[in-house]
Amino acid sequence: MDDQPTILVVDDDIINRKILVANLLEAGYRAHTANDGNEAWNRLSKHPETYSAVLLDRIMPEMDGMEVLTRIKAHPILQGVPVIMQTSMSTETDTLEGIQAGAFYYLTKPFDHRTVLAIIRAAVDDCARHQALRHAVIQTQDALAMIWEGEFRLRTLNEAKTLATSLAHICPNPDQVVMGLSELLINAVEHGNLGITYEEKSRAMATFDGLDILVEERLALPENVDKMVRVFIERLPGEIRFRIVDQGQGFDWHLFETLRPERAFDPHGRGIAMARMFSFDEIEFRDPGNEVIGIVRLARGQHMTDPNETDPEETDPLPDPTQPG
C-alpha cells in the first residue's frame, strides 16, 4: 500500500456511492467501489493488502453487509482492516450486532460531510498505526522473549508505542498483542497522566493535528512533567500478565469495556474494547480506574521452563505501585 490510502466503498445505491467517493477524493483518498457484497468480497479477497478501510453498506441484495463483515474478520490479513458500517438502521440492537461482529466505526444515512471525513480519518489513522506496530514487531529482535518479570516506565505516546512493540515479543501472538497493549498504554498517558477527557479528545480530533497539539501542551505542564506510567510484566505458568498503572485520578472504566452503540458513531473511544476483543484473553481494571491488567493465556507447550522457577503459590506478587521504587 502506498502513502495514499485506498478506501473500498460498498453500496448498491449509485447515488450514495457517488456522494461517498466525492467526499473521499476531495479529502485526498483513493476510492474503489463495489455494487454489492459479492463484488466487494471478490475485490477484498484478491487484493487483501490494498485497502486502508472499507465503507460497507449493511443492507444489500445477494450478500449483505453483515456477511461481508464476517468474512473480513475471519480473514488473516483483512481482519485488521477497519470496517465502517454505513446504515439507516440506527437502533441499538442493530448497531450492537455490528459491533459484536467487528464493525467498530459507524455512519448513518443521510451522510453529513464533516462526520464522514472525521470517521474515515479516524479509521484510516487507526489502520496505519496498527500496521506500523505490526511491522515494527516483525522487525524488532525478540531478546525480550527471555524476560520473566520486570518493570518499565514511560511518559510519552512515542515511548508507549515503542514499549508496546518490544513487550509484545514475549507473547506467542505478538502482532495481535501489540495493538491492545498500545491502546492500554496510550490510554494511560492521555486519559490517565494527562487528564484528557473524552469530550476534550473529541474536540481535538475535529481538527488536523489537534490531538497531537493537545497532548504536547499537556505534557509540558509543570504538574505533568514528572508523571510516569509504570508497566509490570510477569510470566506465570499458563499466562503472561501486563499490569499498567498511571498517576491519574482514574475513570469509569465500565463505560469503555465494550463499544456501546451510543459511541459507535464517534471517531474514538474504542481502544479498550478492541484490546479486550482482539488482543487479550482477559482485561481487568481496578478501581478507581488507573490500574489495568491484561492477560495473555498460553496454550500447552508454550510455557518456557525457568530453571529457577518456584511453585506458583510461593511466587512473590507484582510490586506495589503505591510504594517508591
N, C-alpha and C positions, 0 to 999 in steps of 0.2 A: 504494500500500500504506500502511495506517495504522500507528500505533505498536504495535498488537497483531499479532505475526507469525502468519501463517496457514500451517499445515502440511498437506500433502496426504498422507493415509495410504492406501496402495495394497496391498490384501491380499485374496485370495479367501476367507480364513478369517475368519468373522464374530467368533469369539472373540478372535483376535489383534487385529482392528480395534478391538473394544471395549476391550481392555486398553490399547492404544496411545492411543486417544482419551481414555480416562480419565486416563492419565498427562499428556497434553498439556493437558487442561482444568484439571487440578489445578495445573499449573505456570504457568497464565496464557496459554496459547496458544489460538488459534482453530484448529479442526480440520475439514477436509473429508475425505470418504472416497471411495474408488473400489473396486469389487468386482473389477476385472480391468484388464489393460493397456489395452484399448480404451477403457474408460470414463475411465481416468486420462489417456490421451493427448487425448481429447476435451476434458476439463476444462483441461488444460495449454495446449493449442493455442488454445483460445478465450479464455483468460484468462492469458496468459503472465507478466503482471506482478503476479499476485495472491500468489504463494507465496514464502515465505522458505526452504522446504526441502521435499523430497519423501522420505517414508519408503516405500521401494519393496521389495515382496516380489520375490524373484528368480524363484521357480517359480510360474507361474500358467497357466491354460489360455488359449487364443486367442493373445494377445500376452503373452509372458513379460517379466520384469523387464529382461533384457538388451536386448531390442528397444526398450522404453520408454526406457531409459537412452541408447541410441544415438541415438534421435530427439531427446531432450532436448539432448544435447551437440552436435547438428548444427543446433539452432535458434538464431538470432541473439540472441534475448532469453533464452530458457530456459537456454542453455549456462552461464550464471553462477549458476544456482540449485543449491545443494548437494543431492546425492542421497545419502541414507543407505540403503545396501542392507541389508535385513533377510533373513537366510537361516539355514537349518540346515545349509547346505553350507559347512563351515568348512575345507576342505582348502586348502593353499597355492595349488594351481593354480586353483581356483575363485575365491579371493579375488584373486589376481593378475589374472585375466581381468577382473574387475570394476574393479579399479584402473586397468588399461590403458584401459578404456572410459570412465573418468571418475568412478567411484564412490570418492571419497576418504574416505568415512565408512561404517562397518560396524556392524551389530548382529547378534548371534546369538540364535536361539531356543533355549530359552525366555528371555523378557526379564527382566532384572534392573532394577528400578525406578530405582535410582540411576544405573546405566550408561546407561539410555535417556535420562534427563534430561541427563546430562553430555554425551552425544554430540549431542543435539538443541541444547543451548545452544551448544556449540562451532560447530555448523554454522550456526545462525541468526546468531551473532555474526560469523562469517566473512562470511556473506552481507551483513549490514548494513554491515560495514566496507568490503567491496568495492564495494557500491552507493554508499556515501558517497564513496569515492575516485573512482569513475567520474563521479559528479555534480560533484565538485569540479573534475575535469579539464575537463568541459564548460563550467563557469562561469569557469575561470581564463583570463586573457588569455595569448596564446601568444607573447609577446615573446621568450621563451627559445628559440623555434624558430630564431632567428638566431645562437645560440651555436655556436661551432666547437670550443672546448675550454675547460675551466675546472675549478676545484676548489671544493668546498663542504665545510663541516664541520658536524656536528650532534652532539647529546648525548642528547636525549630521544626518546621514542616519538612525541610530537606533532610534533617537528621532523622526524622520519623520514617521517611521513605527509605533512606539508606539502611537504617537498622532493620526495618521490616524485610528488606531484600536479603540481608545477611542471616537473620534469625530463621527465616523460612527454611533454610537449608537443613535444619536439624529434623525436619518433618519428612515423612515419606512422600508427601504430595506438595512440594514447595510452591508450585505455580498456583495452587488453589489457596494455600495458607497465606501467601504474601498479600493477596488482595484484602482479606479480612483483617489481618494483623495491621496493615497500613491504615485501614479505616479506623480501627480502635485507637491507634497511636495519634492519628490526625485529630480525632475527636477529643483525646486527652489534652492536646495542645490548644486547639481552637476554643472548644467549649469549656474545657477544664481550666487550664492555667490562664488563658487569655480572657475568659468570661464572655466570649462572643455568643449572643443569644440566637435562637432560631430566627427571630424576626430581623435581627441585625445582619445575619448572614444572607437572608433573602433579599434585603435591600442592597447589600453589597454586590451580590451576584447579578443584579439587574443592569450593571454597567461593566464594560470590559475592564478587566484587571481590578475591579472594585474590591474583591475579596483579598487579593494579594496585598493591596494597599492597606486595607483594614488590619490584616494580620501583622504587617510590618509596623504599623503605628502602635498596635497593642504590645508587640514585643519590645518596643523602645520605651514604654512607660516605666518609670522607676520602680513601681510596685511589681512589675513582671520580669525585671531583668534577671533576678536570681531564681526564678521558678523553674523547676525541672520536673520532667515526667520520669518516673522510675519504673523500670521493666525488669521483672524477675522471671527466670526460666528454671524449670525443674523437670527432669526426666524421671518418671516413675515407672514401675512395672505396668505395661499396658497403656501408658498415656504420656503425653507431654503437656505441661501446663505453662501458660504465659500469664503472668499477673502484672497488670498495668495500673499504676497509682499516680494520679495527678494531684496538684496542690490547689484545686478549685473548691468551690462550695458544694459541688455535686449537682445533680439534676434529676428530674423524674424519668428515670430510665425505662420505666414500664411503658411509656408512650412510644418508645422507639425500638422495642424488642422486635416488633413486626412493622412492616409498612402498612399503615392504616389507609383505608380508602380516601379519607378527607385530606391526606397529604400526598396522595399518589400523583397529583397534578402539579406539585411544587418541584422546583429544579434541584432540590437537595433533601436531605433528611432520610435517606435510605441506606446509609453506610452500615449501621449496626445490624439492620435486618438482613442485608446482603452477607455480612460476615457470619451471621448465625446460619443462614440458609446454605451458603456455598463453601465456607472456609473452615468452620469449627464444628466439631460434634456437639459441643456444649459451650454456652456462654453464660456466665454467672456474674451479675452486678451485685455489689454490696453497698448498702445504704451508707451515706447519702447519695451515692452515685459517682464518687470519684475513684472507685476501685472496681476493676473488672477482671475476671479470669476467663481466658479462652482455653479450651481443652481439645486436644487432638488425640483421638484414640488410635492405638497401634494394633494392627492385626497380629495374630500369632506368627512368630518368626521375625517380626520387625523390631522387637526389643533387643537392644545390644546388651551384652553381658559385661558388667563392670566388675573387675577383679576385686574392688574394694567395696562392693555393694553390700549393704546391710539389709536386715529384714525390714520390709516396708513399714512395719509398725514402729520400728526403732528409728526411722529416718527423721531428722530434725525438720520442723516445719519451715516454710519460707520465712525469710526475715520480716520483722515487723516494720512496716514503712513509717510508723509514728516515732520510731527510735532513730537517733542520729547514726549515720554510718558512712 
